[in-house]
Each structure stands twice: as structure tokens, then as C-alpha cells.
């Protein structure tokens, strides 16, 4: 049993190593061609969407479609800018989600002064999110 497990582990390590080698080769070729790696879709449901609030997630998904259209039309610089804004929204959305959760917990615990203290930081983050949405004429900006 131990030798079978050892053989299976060895094969798995070899398979994983060859996958990493292939990805490294692809990455180096794309970089040599001048294609920025951060504009290439890696994982449709990546970590960017996991920790953000629901509204920010909707905006990121909308911007993802815009980025895909830019990539299809080979407008890589603009696609890279959208990617940077999506990453910024990921950070902003995670902070917003945390503050909203803290505000909700404070209100539920009856600590209204703590909940009130969080209103302004949340509002500022929401305004930053709307500014990015407006930059891209996102549908997100026009709803309410």
C-alpha cells in the first residue's frame, strides 16, 4: 500500500510540475509578444469576487464584460486599465463588505453610536465605487 501511494504521489508531483512548466512557458511567450498577463482571463470566478459586497460584485462582473470586449478588439491598454480598476474595486468591495458587517453587528447589538460612526466611511467607499462605474458608463451607475 505504501509503495502504491508513493508511486501515485510521485506521478502527481510530476504532473503538477509539468503543468507549472507549461504555464511558465506560456507566460514567457506572451510577455515576449508584449501581451500583459494581467489582462488575460484566468478564472471567471476568481478570488476577486469572493470577498466583496454584492453591489461591487455586480459592477466587477459588468466591467469584466467590458474588458472582454476590449480584448476582443485588441485594445490591450484600455483592457489593462479596466483590470486595474477591477482590482481596485476588489479591495474597495472587501473593505465595504467588512464595514457593512460591522455596522450591522453594531446595530443588532444596540450600539447605535458605533453603527452611526461607520455610515460616513461606507458612504465614501460607495462614492468611490460610483465614480469608477461612471468612468465606464456602467449600467451600475444609472440604476437606483
N, C-alpha and C positions, 0 to 999 in steps of 0.2 A: 504494500500500500504506500509506504514512504517513497519507494522508487518511482511509482506511478505519479504521485503528487509532485515529486522533484522534476520529473520529465515534463509534466504539464506546466509547472511554473517556469521552467526554462523556455519552453515554447512560447508561453505568454510574454515573457520578457523580450524574447527575440522579435515577436510580432509588434509589441509596443515600441521597441527601439527602431524597427524599420518604419513604423508609422511616423515617429518623430523625425527620422532622417528624411522621409519623403516630404513632410511638411516644411522642414528646413530648406530643402532643395527648391520647393515651390516658392517659398518666401524669398529666397535669394534671387531667383529668376525674375520675380515680379518687381523686386526693388531695383534690379539692374535695368528693367524696362521703364522705370520711373513711375510705376503704379504704386501709390501709397497703400500700405497694407490696412490701415485703419478705415478705409472706405469700402473694403470688401466685406460682404455679409459673412459672418462666421456662424452665428447661431441665432435663429429667428426669435427664440425665447430666452435670450441670454440673461446674464446677471443684471443687466441694466434695468430690466423691468421688474425684477423680483422685489426690490426694497422700496419702491416709490409708491406714492399715493395713487389712487385710481385716476384722478384727473390728469396728473402728469403722465401716467402710463398711456392714456388716450392720445395726448399730444405727441409723445415719443413715437407711438405707432403711426400717427399721421405723418410725422417728419420722416419716418423710415420709408414710407411710400414715396415721398418727395425725393429722398436720397436715391432710391432705386431708379426713379425716372431720370435723375441727373446722371447716374452711372450708365444707364442705357444710351443716353445721348452723349456719352463720353465727356461730360463736363466735370472732370475729376476734382478740380479746385473747389468748385461750389459744393460738390458732394462731401468733400473733406470738411468744409465749413459747417455743413448740416450735421455731420458726425460729431464735430466738436460741440455744437450746441446740444445735441442729444446727450452727450456725456455730461455736459454741464447740467442739463435737466435731470439726469440720473442722480447727481449729487444733490441738487436742489430738492428733488422729489423725495429723496430719502430723509433729508432734514425736515421737510414739510410733514411727511408722514409721522416722524418722531414727535414733532411739536404738536401735531393734531392729537396724537395718542396721549401725550402728557396733559393737554388741555382737557380732553375728555375724562381722563382719570381724576384730574383735579376737580372738575365739575361734579363727577359722580361721588367723590369723597366729601363734597360740600365745601371745598376750599375755593370759593369763587374768586378770591383775590389772586390766587395762583393762576386760575384759568384766565382771568382778565389780563394778567401780565403777559400771557402768551398770544393774545389777539394781535398785537402790533407786529411781532416778528413773523407770524403766519401771514398777515396781510402783505408784508414786504416781499416775502417769498412768492406769494401768489401774483403780485405785480411783476416781479422779475419773469415769472413763467409767462404771463400775458404779453410781456414785451417781446419775448422770443417768438411767441405764437404770431404776434403782429408782424414781425420781421418777415415771416414766410407766408403771410396772408392765410394762415391756417384756419380751417373751419372752427377749430377750437376757440379762436379769438372772437368769432362772431356769434357764438352761442351764449345763452344765458336766459 
